[in-house]
Amino acid sequence: MTPNRDEAHHPEEETDEMKQMHRARRTLLGALGALAMAVPGGPAQAQAQAQAQAAYPDRARPIRIITPSGAGSIVDLLARAQAKAMADVAGLNVVVDNRPGAELVLGIQTFMNSPADGYTMLVTSSSSHAINPVLMPKLPYDPLTDFAALTGIAKGSLIMNLGPSTPFRSAGELVAAAKASPGKYTCGSASTTTRLACELFETTARVKTLNVPYKTVAAAMTALAAGETDLFFIDLGSSRAQWQSGRVRGVATTSPTRPSMLPEIPTMQEQGVGDYEVTAWFAAYFPRNTPPKIVHAMQKILAEAHRTAAFSEMLDANALEPLPLAGDALIEMNRKEIDKWKRVVQQQSPAR
């Protein structure tokens, strides 16, 4: 039976229609694929992230260490020693970027705006992570939640330094003079730790001094050596150059016992300054959302770097001890430090 003309098939017309449908389908699939690659968390991005993590660290990419302290400070010296050790043990190209200012907050904010890809690190101190949270109520970061804790680096005491503006050879002599002339003597500071050291000195020794803030440790030490301020509490590493010049002298340590590297310098407590004790610590961090695999890879590199002979010798030369705490252990120590300094500040407040 011959089919009706209206019911007959027309293969060439059906083929054209099918071709159009296929082209439309390919266009739609292509658009969806492009969209999947473009949106955050899409398959292409996830694959790229996985590949980057597997290849981390890429030795062709430099790692930047941001320090919120100026050149010549102990934080800067530790960052540079660590950078050298990272190069030695892992072949990494590491550069140090000093961003001082605003009680270390400027450098911290610069770091927090960095990508969480394992190529920007923060090396900082207890000033930013334990003292700032106590003394600065509107702090724009939370040290316990806004960072991926890598590892502790070192800890150590401060030194009471006197300059040429005073004739005193001991902390005890300064205390006696300050009691006789309240407000006459000035105490320099360059961070919340050094400012708190001045305030703690006032309350435990029962004296009154005038605080003079500086942007960097180097500026504060230069002012002390020039006779512009009378005393400054800071670490050995930041003090040594001025000691050698003969214009600054270290007269007491803020640790409860004399450091092995400085057996000739008495403690503040030996000089009759109550229960005075200040210990600074230093640590390394990645941005908060850094992938755990990258964090763990860097922790291994840092652990090896901190065990090198050159790095250990640097700590010894600056009267510092290792601080081998990583990840959650570092965060928990930080939490306890904040609580401790809160109690200290609350105890001192009535006497201010």
VOGU-3710 file (C-alpha; in Angstrom, 3 decimals, decimal comma):
1> mtpnrdeahh> 0,000/0,000/0,000  1,347/3,361/-0,951  1,559/5,745/2,027  -0,379/8,946/2,040  1,705/11,964/0,956  0,959/13,683/4,292  2,180/10,594/6,208  5,313/10,069/4,129  8,770/10,484/5,781  11,201/13,072/4,491
11> peeetdemkq> 14,650/11,932/5,678  16,475/15,062/4,515  14,093/17,356/6,493  14,313/15,161/9,626  18,097/15,235/9,458  18,196/19,030/9,367  15,918/19,215/12,389  18,013/16,741/14,288  21,165/18,653/13,446  19,627/21,804/14,866
21> mhrarrtllg> 18,664/19,966/18,053  22,175/18,535/18,405  23,758/21,954/17,939  21,475/23,454/20,592  22,309/20,627/22,971  26,055/21,050/22,461  25,756/24,795/23,047  23,830/24,230/26,278  26,280/21,620/27,545  29,202/23,878/26,704
31> algalamavp> 27,646/26,760/28,606  26,980/24,566/31,625  30,542/23,282/31,555  31,956/26,782/31,442  29,712/27,808/34,309  30,858/24,828/36,382  34,477/25,814/35,853  33,813/29,445/36,668  31,841/29,177/39,906  33,761/28,835/43,215
41> ggpaqaqaqa> 34,016/25,219/44,239  33,337/23,991/40,720  34,997/20,805/39,447  37,769/22,649/37,593  38,669/24,742/40,615  38,526/21,747/42,920  40,810/19,830/40,566  43,235/22,757/40,367  43,291/23,056/44,158  43,911/19,338/44,550
51> qaqaaypdra> 46,800/19,496/42,088  48,286/22,540/43,831  48,086/20,820/47,219  49,662/17,655/45,873  52,560/19,640/44,416  53,017/21,898/47,465  55,371/23,552/47,977  56,198/24,712/44,480  59,864/25,648/44,754  59,503/27,990/41,806
61> rpiriitpsg> 57,172/30,204/43,860  58,590/32,408/46,628  57,103/32,274/50,110  56,566/35,649/51,760  56,932/35,992/55,523  55,114/39,066/56,809  56,328/40,441/60,135  54,373/43,204/61,886  57,624/44,491/63,414  60,394/46,634/61,975
71> agsivdllar> 63,820/45,604/60,711  66,276/44,772/63,471  63,610/43,626/65,950  63,790/40,129/67,372  60,715/39,173/65,309  62,556/40,290/62,188  65,715/38,407/63,200  63,721/35,226/63,863  61,851/35,527/60,565  65,096/35,907/58,622
81> aqakamadva> 66,791/33,038/60,452  63,761/30,856/59,781  63,719/31,888/56,100  67,362/30,818/55,766  66,654/27,491/57,497  63,634/26,835/55,236  65,859/27,379/52,228  68,469/25,013/53,631  66,135/22,131/54,434  63,549/22,435/51,637
91> glnvvvdnrp> 65,142/24,512/48,885  62,523/27,238/49,256  62,878/30,869/48,204  61,649/32,851/51,214  61,464/36,650/51,505  60,709/38,720/54,617  58,292/41,641/54,374  58,350/44,061/57,348  55,034/45,857/57,968  55,360/47,685/61,316
101> gaelvlgiqt> 52,888/50,135/62,803  49,684/50,551/64,831  50,771/48,221/67,668  51,480/45,461/65,088  47,922/45,638/63,735  49,006/47,048/60,355  51,117/43,999/59,519  48,476/41,603/60,819  45,811/43,135/58,576  48,131/42,970/55,569
111> fmnspadgyt> 48,617/39,278/56,277  44,898/38,593/56,719  44,214/39,998/53,253  46,631/37,498/51,688  45,499/34,349/49,815  45,278/31,144/51,843  47,477/29,156/49,454  50,532/28,424/51,588  52,746/31,118/50,083  52,196/33,864/52,671
121> mlvtssssha> 53,193/33,291/56,292  53,024/35,440/59,416  55,821/35,473/61,978  54,708/37,440/65,009  54,957/37,678/68,776  52,899/37,486/71,935  52,370/41,235/71,573  49,913/40,731/68,706  48,410/37,449/69,899  48,324/37,618/73,716
131> inpvlmpklp> 48,693/41,267/74,803  46,745/43,117/72,093  43,552/41,133/72,841  43,790/42,289/76,465  44,720/45,942/75,948  42,892/46,689/72,673  39,144/45,985/72,994  38,361/46,831/69,336  41,024/44,579/67,870  40,157/43,779/64,205
141> ydpltdfaal> 41,152/40,104/64,526  40,791/37,153/66,887  44,150/35,422/67,488  42,426/32,152/68,371  40,152/31,805/65,319  41,437/34,027/62,497  44,704/32,145/61,861  45,896/28,659/60,940  48,447/27,939/63,656  51,658/26,479/62,235
151> tgiakgslim> 54,177/26,289/65,066  55,795/28,102/67,931  59,273/29,413/67,235  60,872/30,625/70,475  60,328/32,258/73,858  62,456/34,403/76,133  62,599/37,183/78,682  63,048/40,923/78,232  65,881/43,088/79,530  65,564/46,384/81,394
161> nlgpstpfrs> 67,844/48,748/79,484  69,021/52,132/80,782  70,449/54,898/78,590  72,931/57,751/79,040  70,255/60,037/80,472  70,633/58,260/83,830  73,708/57,341/85,907  72,169/54,221/87,440  73,908/50,865/87,239  71,048/48,718/88,532
171> agelvaaaka> 67,277/48,468/88,533  67,307/48,989/92,299  69,010/52,379/91,921  66,458/53,468/89,340  63,573/52,373/91,564  64,910/54,421/94,475  65,308/57,506/92,282  61,866/57,074/90,701  60,233/56,830/94,112  61,930/60,049/95,155
181> spgkytcgsa> 60,867/61,855/91,937  57,493/60,505/90,686  56,953/61,045/86,951  60,501/62,218/86,285  61,707/59,159/84,385  60,455/57,986/80,987  59,854/54,411/79,840  59,887/53,778/76,074  57,649/51,258/74,316  57,234/49,911/70,787
191> stttrlacel> 54,500/47,281/71,237  51,805/46,352/73,708  54,227/43,920/75,389  56,837/46,628/75,993  54,116/49,060/77,119  52,723/46,485/79,539  56,271/45,875/80,792  56,440/49,576/81,723  53,050/49,490/83,438  53,871/46,300/85,323
201> fettarvktl> 57,128/47,918/86,459  55,182/50,893/87,829  52,729/48,808/89,812  55,133/46,180/91,168  57,886/48,686/92,043  55,312/51,293/93,145  56,778/54,062/91,058  55,416/56,479/88,463  57,022/56,852/85,006  55,985/58,548/81,775
211> nvpyktvaaa> 55,429/56,209/78,826  56,867/57,296/75,450  55,622/55,186/72,498  57,616/54,548/69,304  56,615/52,938/66,028  59,435/50,366/65,993  61,875/48,728/68,402  64,765/50,216/66,460  63,351/53,726/66,921  62,861/53,142/70,652
221> mtalaagetd> 66,422/51,817/71,075  67,842/54,746/69,110  65,938/57,178/71,353  67,209/55,404/74,465  70,818/55,527/73,217  70,405/59,235/72,431  69,190/59,991/75,945  65,668/60,894/74,848  64,160/58,238/77,153  65,467/56,681/80,353
231> lffidlgssr> 64,554/53,002/80,187  63,221/50,427/77,741  62,251/46,785/78,260  63,184/44,687/75,228  64,815/41,368/74,293  68,538/40,695/74,118  68,601/40,453/70,319  67,259/43,978/69,972  69,536/45,313/72,729  72,928/43,863/71,861
241> aqwqsgrvrg> 74,051/46,390/69,231  73,472/49,316/71,590  75,195/47,480/74,416  78,262/47,156/72,227  78,172/50,892/71,531  78,451/51,516/75,262  75,537/53,939/75,304  72,966/51,447/76,635  73,368/49,014/79,512  71,232/46,053/80,481
251> vattsptrps> 70,640/45,989/84,225  67,968/43,326/84,859  66,099/40,472/83,203  62,325/39,968/83,407  62,558/36,172/83,765  62,241/34,528/87,204  65,800/33,160/86,877  68,916/34,457/85,151  69,169/33,254/81,524  72,129/30,930/80,935
261> mlpeiptmqe> 73,432/33,311/78,254  73,285/36,276/80,664  74,411/34,965/84,067  75,826/38,371/85,008  72,462/40,163/84,744  70,207/39,822/87,823  66,464/39,356/87,676  63,998/42,129/88,448  62,975/40,143/91,502  66,574/40,058/92,721
271> qgvgdyevta> 66,545/43,847/92,426  63,597/44,044/94,789  60,844/44,519/92,176  58,167/42,246/93,642  56,939/39,348/91,502  57,860/41,041/88,247  57,932/38,606/85,305  57,444/39,111/81,559  58,136/36,438/78,928  57,692/37,017/75,197
281> wfaayfprnt> 57,014/34,262/72,672  57,041/34,036/68,886  55,112/31,864/66,415  54,280/31,296/62,736  50,842/31,224/61,102  49,053/30,774/57,762  45,771/32,497/56,833  42,732/30,875/58,442  41,323/28,954/55,448  44,588/27,398/54,271
291> ppkivhamqk> 43,929/23,730/53,303  44,970/21,280/56,062  47,305/19,368/53,699  49,273/22,556/53,038  49,349/23,414/56,759  50,695/19,967/57,626  53,295/20,100/54,863  54,623/23,431/56,128  54,611/22,256/59,739  56,966/19,448/58,749
301> ilaeahrtaa> 59,261/21,873/56,931  59,339/24,277/59,892  60,005/21,501/62,398  63,038/20,464/60,366  64,154/24,075/59,859  64,007/24,816/63,596  66,217/21,804/64,307  69,088/23,032/62,121  72,315/23,911/63,885  72,355/27,478/62,566
311> fsemldanal> 68,839/28,210/63,787  69,525/26,687/67,221  72,699/28,761/67,519  70,710/31,897/66,686  68,293/31,152/69,538  71,149/30,555/71,984  72,892/33,778/70,968  69,739/35,740/71,754  68,952/33,999/75,053  65,859/32,328/73,554
321> eplplagdal> 64,473/28,839/74,053  62,660/26,709/71,427  58,854/26,683/71,522  57,913/23,394/69,786  54,126/23,716/69,868  52,077/23,167/66,711  48,452/23,538/65,669  45,929/23,090/68,491  48,666/22,977/71,144  49,857/26,433/70,076
331> iemnrkeidk> 46,293/27,788/70,113  45,693/26,387/73,610  48,906/27,965/74,901  47,800/31,250/73,318  44,420/30,971/75,060  46,109/30,483/78,443  48,418/33,452/77,798  45,448/35,732/77,101  43,773/34,590/80,317  47,000/35,160/82,278
341> wkrvvqqqsp> 47,473/38,714/81,007  43,811/39,512/81,644  44,348/38,569/85,289  47,547/40,632/85,473  45,877/43,713/84,013  42,863/43,341/86,327  45,173/43,033/89,347  47,146/46,109/88,339  44,150/48,307/87,441  43,358/49,560/90,981
351> ar> 46,966/50,691/91,387  47,083/52,701/88,130
//
